[in-house]
């Protein structure tokens, strides 16, 4: 029955997301983890590179420990007749399938209804690159790239670790991923302090990135106009060329399946990052209609993962 909790969590998050009223009242688990990391970083990210590295390791371990202990307590407390349902509601807060789809769809709507300026504002909510440097095609590519990458680390990865180690496993993953997003940057402030977070995040995302790519390939078999063969070809040729050991897999799968050319040179904080192109030879002049095509592929891939979990549950009950 290891698949039951992640399946119920996916269904809960899909139906309700994380309620805005609850967020305003108590925040979100990721926000709590982030507050702990921020507080520790202020006190420990000082001195020599060695001291900063040690401080970064301490910060990472503290975030993981806090998340695992909190998740373990939830698991023990929610043991009554409604325990599995209540636990699934809590677990659903660690999965971002609904919110990811909504944020990416908002970019398409903004481009269609408000033009480039509105599209830049919408895409700035989901990517870290400089929105003012993007044209309509750049905004659209950024949205599709974010959709592909976050399908892996915002949806597939927490489900994978929840299946392996229950709510504590998903919470530990979320702590690592949050630490990486906050301090795992290669710059003067975080290069040493965030080293451990960045390396561990790469490691724990290895299985999810490959599974996300596989799900997108399988979805391409079902979605009209998508190419599973193109997705496989792009993964084989391009995924290993990405500067991230993980992001290239779902990005290449998405690009190859839909005939897009994603990634390539991008600007972050005024600094151009010369990344490899995923889906070389595909179209780069994307628009809001292409974002919607990517969303269709994403939702089918997401549904395939849920169906796989449901199949495991049925087999376990047989």
C-alpha positions as a printed NumPy array, in Angstrom:
array([[  0.   ,   0.   ,   0.   ],
       [  3.001,   2.326,  -0.344],
       [  1.329,   4.008,  -3.331],
       [ -1.905,   4.907,  -1.507],
       [ -0.648,   8.035,   0.284],
       [  0.937,   9.676,  -2.787],
       [ -2.144,   8.809,  -4.87 ],
       [ -4.525,  10.374,  -2.333],
       [ -2.173,  13.348,  -1.946],
       [ -2.182,  13.939,  -5.705],
       [ -5.987,  13.792,  -5.785],
       [ -6.331,  16.186,  -2.836],
       [ -3.938,  18.718,  -4.344],
       [ -5.588,  18.424,  -7.745],
       [ -9.049,  19.067,  -6.306],
       [ -8.275,  21.881,  -3.878],
       [ -4.679,  22.989,  -4.23 ],
       [ -3.393,  24.791,  -1.145],
       [ -6.249,  27.077,  -0.031],
       [ -5.418,  30.805,  -0.095],
       [ -7.234,  31.332,   3.211],
       [ -5.055,  28.69 ,   4.87 ],
       [ -1.924,  30.215,   3.352],
       [ -2.84 ,  33.658,   4.689],
       [ -3.542,  32.261,   8.129],
       [ -0.65 ,  29.851,   8.734],
       [  1.587,  30.011,   5.664],
       [  2.85 ,  26.915,   3.828],
       [  5.308,  24.14 ,   4.787],
       [  7.807,  25.41 ,   2.216],
       [  7.548,  28.91 ,   3.706],
       [  8.257,  27.493,   7.181],
       [ 11.29 ,  25.609,   5.901],
       [ 12.449,  28.717,   4.069],
       [ 12.161,  30.84 ,   7.214],
       [ 14.398,  28.399,   9.113],
       [ 16.984,  28.371,   6.307],
       [ 16.969,  32.168,   6.089],
       [ 17.468,  32.555,   9.84 ],
       [ 20.362,  30.086,   9.92 ],
       [ 21.961,  31.606,   6.827],
       [ 22.119,  35.027,   8.438],
       [ 24.108,  33.638,  11.349],
       [ 26.253,  30.978,   9.662],
       [ 27.14 ,  32.361,   6.223],
       [ 30.219,  34.269,   7.379],
       [ 33.968,  33.869,   7.546],
       [ 36.21 ,  31.679,   5.403],
       [ 34.989,  29.395,   2.629],
       [ 35.52 ,  26.379,   4.882],
       [ 33.465,  27.948,   7.659],
       [ 30.742,  28.83 ,   5.165],
       [ 30.674,  25.268,   3.828],
       [ 30.326,  23.858,   7.33 ],
       [ 27.602,  26.389,   8.087],
       [ 25.792,  25.386,   4.9  ],
       [ 25.896,  21.715,   5.869],
       [ 24.555,  22.523,   9.336],
       [ 21.756,  24.609,   7.795],
       [ 20.829,  21.86 ,   5.342],
       [ 20.797,  19.142,   8.028],
       [ 18.724,  21.333,  10.363],
       [ 16.134,  21.969,   7.631],
       [ 15.904,  18.261,   6.795],
       [ 15.651,  17.27 ,  10.458],
       [ 12.929,  19.819,  11.191],
       [ 10.9  ,  18.716,   8.16 ],
       [ 11.257,  15.001,   8.931],
       [ 10.372,  15.403,  12.625],
       [  7.284,  17.494,  11.792],
       [  6.186,  14.972,   9.141],
       [  6.784,  12.071,  11.522],
       [  4.644,  13.697,  14.198],
       [  1.855,  14.281,  11.658],
       [  2.037,  10.647,  10.603],
       [  1.768,   9.423,  14.19 ],
       [ -0.97 ,  11.841,  15.234],
       [ -3.175,  11.189,  12.214],
       [ -3.85 ,   7.558,  13.015],
       [ -7.628,   7.549,  13.557],
       [-10.335,   6.4  ,  11.183],
       [ -9.923,   9.542,   9.056],
       [ -6.146,   9.395,   9.377],
       [ -5.314,   8.436,   5.778],
       [ -7.519,  11.204,   4.359],
       [ -6.187,  13.872,   6.726],
       [ -2.631,  12.726,   6.108],
       [ -3.24 ,  12.942,   2.364],
       [ -4.431,  16.546,   2.756],
       [ -1.182,  17.392,   4.556],
       [  0.89 ,  15.453,   2.008],
       [ -0.86 ,  17.23 ,  -0.852],
       [  0.718,  20.503,   0.297],
       [  4.1  ,  19.107,  -0.801],
       [  2.953,  18.479,  -4.406],
       [  2.489,  21.329,  -6.873],
       [  0.658,  19.834,  -9.853],
       [ -2.396,  22.139,  -9.71 ],
       [ -0.508,  25.31 ,  -8.829],
       [  2.121,  24.639, -11.493],
       [ -0.53 ,  24.225, -14.167],
       [ -2.318,  27.383, -13.004],
       [  0.825,  29.529, -13.011],
       [  1.907,  28.385, -16.464],
       [ -1.616,  28.786, -17.864],
       [ -1.631,  32.323, -16.443],
       [  1.308,  33.191, -18.7  ],
       [ -0.595,  32.071, -21.792],
       [ -3.673,  34.045, -20.724],
       [ -1.573,  37.136, -19.965],
       [  0.045,  37.043, -23.426],
       [ -3.314,  36.558, -25.118],
       [ -5.196,  39.223, -23.206],
       [ -2.561,  41.73 , -22.067],
       [  0.276,  41.383, -24.54 ],
       [  4.005,  41.212, -23.897],
       [  4.088,  43.407, -20.773],
       [  1.464,  41.259, -19.043],
       [  3.245,  38.093, -20.175],
       [  6.531,  39.302, -18.7  ],
       [  4.833,  40.019, -15.381],
       [  3.176,  36.592, -15.303],
       [  6.305,  34.649, -16.228],
       [  8.359,  36.514, -13.596],
       [  6.299,  34.626, -10.984],
       [  7.706,  31.262, -12.078],
       [ 11.226,  31.879, -13.458],
       [ 14.303,  33.664, -12.18 ],
       [ 15.552,  35.099, -15.454],
       [ 15.277,  38.762, -16.478],
       [ 11.736,  39.221, -17.856],
       [ 12.504,  42.559, -19.51 ],
       [ 14.973,  40.8  , -21.804],
       [ 12.255,  38.474, -23.168],
       [ 10.078,  38.892, -26.229],
       [  6.836,  36.931, -26.731],
       [  8.766,  33.852, -27.877],
       [ 11.153,  34.18 , -24.919],
       [  8.3  ,  34.466, -22.435],
       [  6.621,  31.431, -23.974],
       [  9.804,  29.354, -23.928],
       [ 10.451,  30.332, -20.307],
       [  6.96 ,  29.172, -19.322],
       [  7.347,  25.833, -21.123],
       [ 10.821,  25.267, -19.681],
       [  9.534,  26.006, -16.177],
       [  6.634,  23.619, -16.735],
       [  8.968,  20.804, -17.789],
       [ 11.528,  21.328, -15.013],
       [  8.966,  21.837, -12.255],
       [  7.005,  18.788, -13.372],
       [ 10.101,  16.89 , -12.311],
       [ 11.043,  18.603,  -9.053],
       [  7.654,  19.978,  -7.99 ],
       [  5.439,  17.009,  -8.829],
       [  7.272,  13.791,  -9.691],
       [ 10.043,  14.071,  -7.1  ],
       [  7.833,  14.549,  -4.013],
       [  5.616,  11.699,  -5.229],
       [  8.654,   9.453,  -5.71 ],
       [ 10.054,  10.171,  -2.248],
       [  6.611,   9.903,  -0.652],
       [  6.257,   6.465,  -2.229],
       [  9.676,   5.426,  -0.946],
       [  9.54 ,   6.864,   2.572],
       [  6.054,   8.207,   3.262],
       [  5.368,  11.771,   4.368],
       [  8.802,  12.14 ,   6.052],
       [ 10.494,  11.213,   2.771],
       [  8.573,  13.85 ,   0.828],
       [  9.199,  16.425,   3.566],
       [ 12.931,  15.706,   3.527],
       [ 12.977,  16.1  ,  -0.241],
       [ 11.095,  19.397,  -0.003],
       [ 13.595,  20.704,   2.571],
       [ 16.507,  19.833,   0.27 ],
       [ 14.823,  21.357,  -2.783],
       [ 13.921,  24.531,  -0.879],
       [ 17.476,  24.876,   0.396],
       [ 18.813,  24.522,  -3.134],
       [ 16.43 ,  27.149,  -4.496],
       [ 17.392,  29.596,  -1.743],
       [ 21.133,  29.082,  -1.227],
       [ 22.327,  26.669,  -3.911],
       [ 23.58 ,  29.431,  -6.216],
       [ 27.024,  29.742,  -7.759],
       [ 27.798,  33.3  ,  -6.708],
       [ 29.956,  35.103,  -4.163],
       [ 27.392,  34.919,  -1.37 ],
       [ 26.267,  31.301,  -1.711],
       [ 29.022,  29.511,  -3.65 ],
       [ 30.494,  27.918,  -0.525],
       [ 27.525,  28.088,   1.842],
       [ 25.064,  26.483,  -0.588],
       [ 27.445,  23.894,  -2.032],
       [ 26.046,  20.952,  -0.035],
       [ 22.432,  21.895,  -0.789],
       [ 23.081,  22.131,  -4.521],
       [ 24.93 ,  18.807,  -4.674],
       [ 22.366,  16.921,  -2.574],
       [ 19.491,  18.382,  -4.597],
       [ 21.139,  17.106,  -7.778],
       [ 21.395,  13.645,  -6.214],
       [ 17.835,  13.317,  -4.89 ],
       [ 16.364,  14.574,  -8.173],
       [ 18.13 ,  11.975, -10.325],
       [ 15.324,   9.363, -10.254],
       [ 12.511,  11.904, -10.629],
       [ 14.023,  13.681, -13.634],
       [ 14.369,  10.395, -15.537],
       [ 10.857,   9.307, -14.571],
       [  9.427,  12.709, -15.567],
       [ 11.069,  12.391, -18.976],
       [  9.646,   8.872, -19.384],
       [  6.149,  10.073, -18.445],
       [  6.385,  12.863, -21.035],
       [  7.464,  10.331, -23.669],
       [  4.492,   8.114, -22.822],
       [  2.165,  11.122, -22.834],
       [  3.412,  11.996, -26.319],
       [  2.043,   8.659, -27.515],
       [ -1.437,   9.793, -26.447],
       [ -1.499,  13.543, -27.132],
       [ -2.422,  14.401, -30.748],
       [  0.365,  16.173, -32.581],
       [  3.068,  15.107, -30.111],
       [  5.916,  12.753, -31.012],
       [  7.222,  10.111, -28.614],
       [ 10.006,   9.343, -31.08 ],
       [ 10.98 ,  13.004, -31.175],
       [ 11.029,  13.113, -27.376],
       [ 13.29 ,  10.062, -27.151],
       [ 15.604,  11.435, -29.808],
       [ 15.926,  14.786, -28.003],
       [ 16.587,  13.09 , -24.652],
       [ 19.301,  10.9  , -26.148],
       [ 20.973,  13.795, -27.969],
       [ 20.461,  16.807, -25.689],
       [ 19.667,  15.913, -22.044],
       [ 23.289,  15.29 , -21.079],
       [ 24.373,  18.626, -22.558],
       [ 22.307,  20.678, -20.092],
       [ 24.283,  22.423, -17.33 ],
       [ 21.993,  20.671, -14.811],
       [ 22.294,  16.879, -14.473],
       [ 18.501,  16.72 , -14.11 ],
       [ 16.676,  19.625, -15.785],
       [ 17.783,  18.566, -19.257],
       [ 15.784,  15.338, -19.112],
       [ 12.232,  16.723, -18.846],
       [ 13.117,  19.82 , -20.895],
       [ 14.519,  17.725, -23.733],
       [ 11.53 ,  15.367, -23.566],
       [  9.07 ,  18.28 , -23.714],
       [ 10.978,  19.969, -26.526],
       [ 11.341,  16.841, -28.645],
       [  7.749,  15.762, -28.138],
       [  6.348,  19.1  , -29.342],
       [  8.999,  20.104, -31.885],
       [ 10.305,  22.999, -29.773],
       [ 13.84 ,  24.266, -29.185],
       [ 14.108,  25.173, -25.495],
       [ 16.844,  26.488, -23.179],
       [ 19.916,  27.98 , -24.894],
       [ 21.433,  31.337, -23.79 ],
       [ 19.433,  33.018, -21.002],
       [ 19.92 ,  36.107, -18.816],
       [ 19.843,  35.963, -15.004],
       [ 20.437,  39.173, -13.062],
       [ 22.077,  40.759, -16.068],
       [ 24.449,  37.804, -16.551],
       [ 24.024,  35.657, -19.667],
       [ 24.177,  31.898, -19.098],
       [ 25.183,  30.088, -22.28 ],
       [ 23.227,  26.842, -21.891],
       [ 22.784,  24.142, -24.522],
       [ 19.622,  23.988, -26.618],
       [ 17.162,  21.219, -25.785],
       [ 15.385,  19.966, -28.896],
       [ 17.963,  21.283, -31.339],
       [ 16.39 ,  21.995, -34.699],
       [ 12.936,  22.663, -33.276],
       [ 10.98 ,  25.938, -33.27 ],
       [ 12.025,  28.774, -30.967],
       [  9.312,  31.247, -32.027],
       [  6.77 ,  29.972, -29.511],
       [  3.548,  31.689, -28.491],
       [  0.67 ,  31.257, -26.027],
       [ -0.842,  28.47 , -28.132],
       [  2.379,  26.491, -27.699],
       [  2.209,  26.97 , -23.924],
       [ -1.241,  25.401, -24.032],
       [  0.104,  22.475, -26.092],
       [  2.785,  21.929, -23.45 ],
       [  0.14 ,  22.042, -20.724],
       [ -1.857,  19.303, -22.467],
       [  1.23 ,  17.102, -22.551],
       [  1.935,  17.898, -18.9  ],
       [ -1.552,  16.987, -17.688],
       [ -1.535,  13.693, -19.581],
       [  1.891,  12.835, -18.113],
       [  0.606,  13.759, -14.658],
       [ -2.444,  11.549, -15.199],
       [ -0.241,   8.646, -16.253],
       [  1.695,   8.898, -12.994],
       [ -1.544,   8.883, -10.994],
       [ -2.774,   5.904, -13.021],
       [  0.445,   4.042, -12.268],
       [  0.004,   4.649,  -8.53 ],
       [ -3.619,   3.533,  -8.757],
       [ -2.497,   0.352, -10.489],
       [ -0.047,  -0.407,  -7.697],
       [ -2.802,   0.165,  -5.103],
       [ -5.179,  -2.184,  -6.937],
       [ -2.505,  -4.874,  -7.168],
       [ -1.825,  -4.457,  -3.437],
       [ -5.523,  -4.922,  -2.654],
       [ -5.906,  -7.974,  -4.891]])
